[in-house]
Amino acid sequence: MQQFSVTRGLNLPDPVRISRYKRLPELGPALLFFSGGSALNPTARALKQYTHNSIHLMTPFDSGGSSAVLRHAFGMPAIGDLRSRLIALADESVLGQSEIYRLFTHRFPKTASLEDLHSELVDLLEGHDQLIARVPNPMRRLIRHQLAFFHDAMPSGFDLRGASIGNLILAGGYLNNNQKLDPIIFLFSKLVNTLGTVLATVDARLHLAVELDSGEIIVGQHNMTGKETAPIASRIKRTYLTRSLAGGDPVEIEVSPKKQHLIETADMICYPPGSFHSSLIANLLPKGVGKSIARSSNPKVYVPNLGNDPEQFGMSPNETVDALLKHLRADAGADTPTDKLLNFIVTDEKHAAEFDWAELEAQGISLIGADLTSTHSVPYYDPEKLVCMLLSFL
């Protein structure tokens, strides 16, 4: 089979293409996002109106919140961000979807006694609680089955305060499927008819670590985002994976052939907004990711953050581009041409003015500034505007 490169002019945004995708979203393009956290969820909700074929490779290294309690109890990867992305992409027209959404997003109260919370959990898995009683079968039976696995494996004294029901269901499914993430994510996606593909970049029980310019080592995603601890006060010099929250040597892990194929064949690769190191760079650390990106002949687009990101302390906009390319070349090879890794930067017109255009042009990167915010989205991207801009490349 011969491959050809075709060059065409772009209208940004392109109303003809956008209208076409909205009419037939089931035939829409495969945009692939490397992300984590909840920053991209509003964009995912907007995206499913135009394509049901988006791909979301997500980091399973979160170490805070209710995911941390599950990780400590079962030695498992983080599942909270995967759950929230699956829900963001769920088909809202499916019978029972609103009931499933309420169930999977419900959290146990933080102030109740452990005894009362355990009773509530038992009511859920037995089907008596109204949250689950409203979910139609066969979905209700499948959910109760996963909850039963979680309940049977739950350590004595497990702290259910503030726990997400969706996380408990996924944890039960993980335990029920030989401690593998992909099978339960697949089942969950079928339960809610996810309009896209959501996968953990790697199915691994690892933690994220960074070394600062000051020499300090910070282990655990929750310690570097500025949400659960004080923001970092020194620039991040190195990002790597390790086995324990106690720290340790860097660990190498390889992304599966299936996920390499998804990267290589996606219609577009997007490095989206979100915490720069713990959401974006973390997904690029496994071996094979950078090489797969370089093998793709389709557009690669970086959408930088607009809001304040503590993980970008001391970095100029151009330096974030350099850091992205450095991490990609760590796997793809130091001599990999920039055009194999990054072609476009798409951002709001006000933020575009903060870049050194000449420096980007010398690297062969095109900077596109457009009106991508709205009165209700500032200081972040307007999801609809951003989706329409990305779709116009395809």
N, C-alpha and C positions, 0 to 999 in steps of 0.2 A: 504494500500500500504506500503510495507516494503522499507526502505532506507538502502543502503550499502555504505561504504566508500571503495574506491579502490585506492591503491597506485601504482604508476608507475614511472619509471625512466624518466628523462627529458633530451632532447638534446636542448641546448640553444645557438643559435637559432636552430629550427628544420625545415630544408628545406622541408621535406616531408609534414608536416602539413601546412606550409606556402603555398606551391604549391597547395595543396588541397583546401585551402580556396580561393585562387586567382581564381581557375577554377570555383568555385561555391559560389561567395560571397553572393548570396541571401539566402544560407543555412548556412552562417557563424555564429560564436558564438555571444552571447549577452554580450559584455564587457560593464560594467557600470562605468561611470566616474562622480565624483563629482567635478565640476569646475565652473569657471566664467572667465570673461575677454577674451582676445584673445590668451593667451599663448598656449592653446591646439589646436587652429584651424589648424595649419600645420599638426599636428598628425591626426586630424579628416579627413583632405583631403587624407592623405595616407591610413587611416584605411578603407575608403569606397571602396578601391580596393579589400579588403579581406573579408569584412562582411558588410551586409546591415542591421544588427540587433544590432548595438551598441546603448547604451542608455546614454544620457547626461543630468544629473540633474544639473541645473545651478542656481546660486544665482540671485535673482531679486532685490538686494539691492544697486546696483550702484547709486551713488549720484553725479556723475560728468559728464562733457561733455554735449552733446545734450540730453542725457537721463534725466539730471537734470532739463532742461528747461521743458520737458514734465511732469516730476513728479511734478514740482511746479505748472504747469498750470492745471493739471487734477487730482492730488493726486493719481497717479497710480504707480505700480511697475516699475522698470527699465526694458527696453526691448532691449537695444542696444546689449548686449552680446548674448541674445537669437537670435536676427536677424543674427549676424555674424556667430554663430555656424550653424544655419539653412543653410546659404549660403555656408559655408565650406563643409557641407555634401550633398549639392545639386547634383542631377544627371546631369552631364555636357553633357550627350548625348541627353537630352530632347530637342525637338524642341522649340526654343525661349528661351532656358536657358541663353544663353549669353546676350540676350537683357534684361531679367529679372535681371540678375546679375548686369548689368550696371545701371539699374534703382534703384535697392535696395541698391547699394553701393554709389550712387551719393549723393553728398552733395551740398547744396546751397552755393554760394560764401559768404565769411565772410565780404566782403567789399561793397557789393551791398546795395542799399537803401531798406528799408522795403517795400516801394511801388512796386519796381521792383520785389522783391522776391514774393510778394503776387500775382502779375500778372503771374509770372512763375508757381506758385502753381495752379492758376486757369487754365492755359494752360494745365497743367498735368492732372488735374481732368476732364477736358473737352475733353482730348484725342488729343489735337493739338500739344503738344510738341513732338519732334522726339524721345525723350527718351521712351515715353510710346506708341507712334504711331507704333514703331517697334515691340512691344510685341503682339504676336498673340492672338486672342480671343479663348476660353472664358476667358483666364487669364487677358486680358486687361480690360474687363468689371468688373471682380471681384476687380481688383486693383483700378479702378476708383471709384467703389462703396465705398470702405473703405476710400479712400482719401476724398470723398465728406462728409463722416461722420466727419472726422477730421476737414475739412474746416468749416463746419457748427457749430462745437463746439469750434473752435479756439477763444480764448479770443482776444479782441481788443488790438492791439499793440503787439501781440505775436511775439517774436524775432525768425525769420526764419534763421538768419545768421548762417551758418555752420551746419544747420540741415540736418540730414540724411533722404533721401526720404523713405528709408525702415522703419525707425523708425516712420515716420509720417503715413505710411500705416498701420503699426501694431497698432499704437495709435488709428487710426480710427476704426480698427477692434475691438479693446478692448472696445471702446465706443459703438460700434454697437452690441456687444455681452454682454450687461448687466454688463460691467466692469469686465469681466472674461478673464484671460490670455489663459487658455488652449484651448478654441474654436478657437481663432484667430491663435495661434501657430499651431494647427492642420490644419487649412485652408492654412496657409502659407506653411507648409510642403508639402501639396498636390500640391500647385502651382508650387513649384520648385522640386517636387519629391525627398524629402529629404531621403537619403539612411541611415536611422537610426531614432532614436526617440529622440527628444529634448523637454525637459519640464522644467519649473521653479520648483524648489524643493517645494516651496509653492507659492500659488497665494495670496501674501500679500503685503500691502503697508507699509513696515517697513524699518528701517534704521539700519545699523551696527554701533556698538560702541565698543570701547576698553578702558580698564583702564590700564595705564602704571605703572611700578614699582615706578615711581616718584610721583604717585598719580593723575597725569593728566588724564582727561577723554577726549577722542577724539571721536566725533560723525560724521559719514559720511564716506563711503568707500573712497571717493576722498581725504580725509584728512589724510589717513594713508598709501597710496601706494607709496608716494614719487614722484608722477608724476605731480600733480597739486599744491602741497605744499612742503615745505621742508621735508626731511625724518625725521621720528621720531628718537629721541635721547635717548630713554629709552625703556627697554624691555616691551613687552606686557604681562600683568599679567592675564587679563580677557577679554573675547570677548562675547558680548551679543547683542540682538536685542532690539530696542526701537522704539516708534511710530513717533518721530519727530526729525528733524535735530537740534532742540533746546535742545535735550537731554531728560532725563526722566528715569523712572524706567524700568528695564528689562521686556520684554514681552515674554510670552510663546506662541508658536503656534505649531500645530501638523501637520505632513505630512499626506497626504491623504492615505486611504487604498490602492488605486490603485498604488501609488508610493511606498508604503511599499512592495507591492507584487512584483513590478519590482526589488526592491533591493534584496528581499529574493530569487528570482528565477534567477537572473543574473548568467551567467556562470563564470564571474569574476567581482570582485569589485576593482576598481583602484582609489587610491588617487593620482591624477596626479600633475605634476609641475604647478606652477602658484603662484600668491600672496598667501602666506601661510594662513593668517587669512581671508582676504577679498574674496578669491576665494575658498579655500578648507574648512577651519574651519567653515565659514559662512553657508555652506551647511549641516553641521553636527549639527547645533544648534536646528533645529526644533525637537520636541518630536517625537519619533518613529523611527528616522533614526538609532540611535545606536542600538536599540533593533532589528530592521530589519536586520542590518548587522550581528549581533550576531547569528541570526536565520539561516543565510545562511551557507551552508556547503561547499561552493565553495571557491577558492583561493581569498585572499585579498592582494593586492600588493600596496606598497607605492613607488612612483617614485619621489624622492626629487628634489628640484630645483638645477640647476647647476650655473645659473647666480646669481648676487647679488639681494637679496630680502630685501628691507628696513624693511619689517614686521617681519623679522627674526633677528632683531637687538639683539645682545648679546646671541644668541642661538647657541650651538654647534650642529652638525648633530644629535647626539644621543638625544639631548634635544628636537629637533623637533619631533622625534619619541615619546618621553614621552608626549609631548604636544598633539600630535594626539591621543594617547591612552587615555589621561585624558579627552579630549572632547568626545570621543566615550563612555567612561564609565560613563560620566555624565548622559547619557540616558540609556545605556545598563545595568548599575549597577556596583558599585565599585568593586564587586568581580568577574566580568566577566573575564574569562581566556583570556590571550593575543591571543591564537590561534583562538579564535572566532572573533577577530577583525583585526588581522594583521598577515600574514604568511611570506611575502617576502618583502625585499627592493631591488629594481632593479635600478641600477645607473651606470654611467660611471665608468670605472675602476679607473680613477684618483681620482674621488670623493669618491669612496668606501674606499680608503686608509685613509680618514679623519674620518671614523667611528671607534668606539671602538667595534671591532668584538666580543670580549669576553663578553661584556655587552649585546649585542644583542643575542648572543648564549644562555646566561643565561635566557633571556626572551622567548626563543623558536622561535626567528625570524631569518630567513635565509637571509644573505646579498649576493647579486649576483652583482659582478662588471664585466662589459663587455665593449667592444668597442662600445659605443653608440653615439659618436659624429663624425663629418666629417669636412673637411676643410671649407665647406660653412656654417656649422651649429654652430660652436664654437662661444660663450661659451655655447650654448644650445644643446639639444639632436637633433640628426638627426631623423626626423620623421619616415622615412622608417625603420631605424634600431630599433627604439623603438617599432614600431608596430609589427615588426617581432619577437622581443623578447617577447612581451606580448602574442601574439598569440601562441607562442610555449608552453605556460603553459596549453593549452586547447586541 
